[in-house]
């Protein structure tokens, strides 16, 4: 499976809350920083971290859908750009079109590190890309 397909499947599994499909695509020593963890300054680690993330996601979000629009295979890493559509479980607040950049490092055909950015420019910088190298216009 190519690197872009790994990321596409991982994000699709996240949207469908398929933990088994997610863990099949990651390394046991995964360091995972989805948006909620990035905002809180923490990480999830390994298979247990993926499961905990999904438990946390389910606890706080009525639904949480990733919408992928563009991918860049950079060899050992992949950048995916898109947005979210989500609704808070307690607040009922709906988010639609929140820009997202997902940066994943691939090792031995599996995701080794993952970081989510809502600041696309920050994510592009972390990936070593410039705005001119991507077509993405969020929303």
C-alpha positions as CSV (number, residue, x, y, z in Angstrom):
1,X,0.0,0.0,0.0
2,X,1.4,3.4,-0.9
3,X,1.9,6.1,1.8
4,X,-1.1,8.3,0.6
5,X,-3.4,5.3,0.8
6,X,-2.3,4.7,4.4
7,X,-3.3,8.2,5.3
8,X,-6.5,8.1,3.4
9,X,-7.5,4.9,5.1
10,X,-6.5,6.2,8.6
11,X,-8.5,9.4,8.2
12,X,-11.5,7.4,6.9
13,X,-11.2,5.0,9.8
14,X,-11.1,8.0,12.2
15,X,-14.4,9.4,10.7
16,X,-16.1,6.0,10.9
17,X,-14.7,5.4,14.5
18,X,-13.1,2.1,13.4
19,X,-10.4,1.6,16.0
20,X,-9.3,-1.7,14.6
21,X,-8.7,-0.3,11.1
22,X,-6.8,2.6,12.7
23,X,-4.5,0.4,14.8
24,X,-3.8,-1.8,11.7
25,X,-2.2,1.2,10.0
26,X,0.0,2.4,12.8
27,X,3.2,1.2,14.5
28,X,3.1,-0.1,18.0
29,X,5.4,2.8,19.1
30,X,3.2,5.5,17.4
31,X,3.3,9.1,18.7
32,X,-0.1,10.5,17.9
33,X,-1.0,14.2,18.3
34,X,-4.5,14.7,16.9
35,X,-6.1,18.2,17.1
36,X,-7.5,17.7,20.6
37,X,-4.1,16.6,22.0
38,X,-2.3,19.4,20.1
39,X,-4.6,22.0,21.7
40,X,-4.0,20.5,25.1
41,X,-0.2,20.0,24.7
42,X,-0.3,16.2,25.1
43,X,0.2,13.1,23.0
44,X,-1.4,9.6,22.6
45,X,1.0,6.7,22.3
46,X,0.8,3.3,20.7
47,X,-2.3,1.2,20.1
48,X,-3.6,2.1,23.5
49,X,-3.3,5.7,22.7
50,X,-5.4,5.3,19.5
51,X,-8.1,3.6,21.5
52,X,-8.0,6.3,24.2
53,X,-8.2,9.0,21.5
54,X,-11.3,7.3,20.0
55,X,-12.9,7.0,23.5
56,X,-12.2,10.7,24.1
57,X,-13.5,11.7,20.6
58,X,-16.7,9.8,21.2
59,X,-17.1,11.3,24.7
60,X,-16.8,14.9,23.4
61,X,-18.1,14.9,19.9
62,X,-21.5,13.7,18.6
63,X,-19.8,13.3,15.2
64,X,-16.4,14.1,13.8
65,X,-15.8,13.7,10.1
66,X,-12.5,14.4,8.4
67,X,-12.8,15.7,4.8
68,X,-9.6,15.1,2.8
69,X,-9.0,17.3,-0.2
70,X,-5.3,17.1,-1.1
71,X,-2.3,14.8,-0.4
72,X,1.5,15.2,-0.8
73,X,3.7,12.1,-0.6
74,X,7.1,13.4,0.6
75,X,8.8,10.0,0.8
76,X,9.0,9.4,4.6
77,X,6.1,11.6,5.3
78,X,2.7,12.5,3.9
79,X,0.8,15.8,4.2
80,X,-3.0,15.6,3.8
81,X,-5.0,18.8,3.7
82,X,-8.7,19.2,4.2
83,X,-11.2,20.2,6.9
84,X,-13.5,18.9,9.6
85,X,-17.2,18.7,10.1
86,X,-18.1,18.0,13.7
87,X,-20.6,18.7,16.4
88,X,-19.8,18.9,20.1
89,X,-21.7,16.4,22.2
90,X,-22.5,18.7,25.2
91,X,-22.6,22.1,23.5
92,X,-24.3,21.1,20.2
93,X,-21.9,23.6,18.5
94,X,-21.2,22.5,14.9
95,X,-17.9,23.1,13.1
96,X,-18.0,23.0,9.3
97,X,-15.0,23.6,7.1
98,X,-12.4,24.1,9.9
99,X,-9.1,23.9,8.0
100,X,-6.9,20.9,8.8
101,X,-3.4,19.7,7.9
102,X,-2.4,16.2,8.9
103,X,1.3,15.4,8.9
104,X,2.2,11.7,9.1
105,X,5.6,10.1,9.2
106,X,5.7,6.6,7.7
107,X,8.2,3.9,8.7
108,X,8.1,0.3,7.4
109,X,4.7,0.9,5.8
110,X,2.9,2.1,8.9
111,X,2.3,5.5,10.6
112,X,5.1,6.2,13.2
113,X,4.2,9.8,14.0
114,X,1.1,11.9,13.4
115,X,0.4,15.6,14.1
116,X,-2.7,17.6,13.2
117,X,-2.6,21.3,12.6
118,X,-5.4,23.8,12.3
119,X,-2.9,26.5,11.3
120,X,-2.2,25.3,7.7
121,X,0.9,27.6,7.4
122,X,2.4,26.1,10.6
123,X,1.7,22.6,9.3
124,X,3.3,23.3,5.9
125,X,6.4,24.7,7.6
126,X,6.6,21.6,9.8
127,X,6.4,19.4,6.7
128,X,9.0,21.5,4.8
129,X,6.5,22.7,2.2
130,X,5.6,26.2,1.1
131,X,2.1,27.6,0.3
132,X,3.2,27.8,-3.4
133,X,3.7,24.0,-3.5
134,X,0.0,23.2,-2.5
135,X,-3.3,24.0,-4.2
136,X,-5.3,23.9,-1.0
137,X,-7.8,26.6,-0.1
138,X,-9.7,25.5,3.0
139,X,-13.4,25.5,3.4
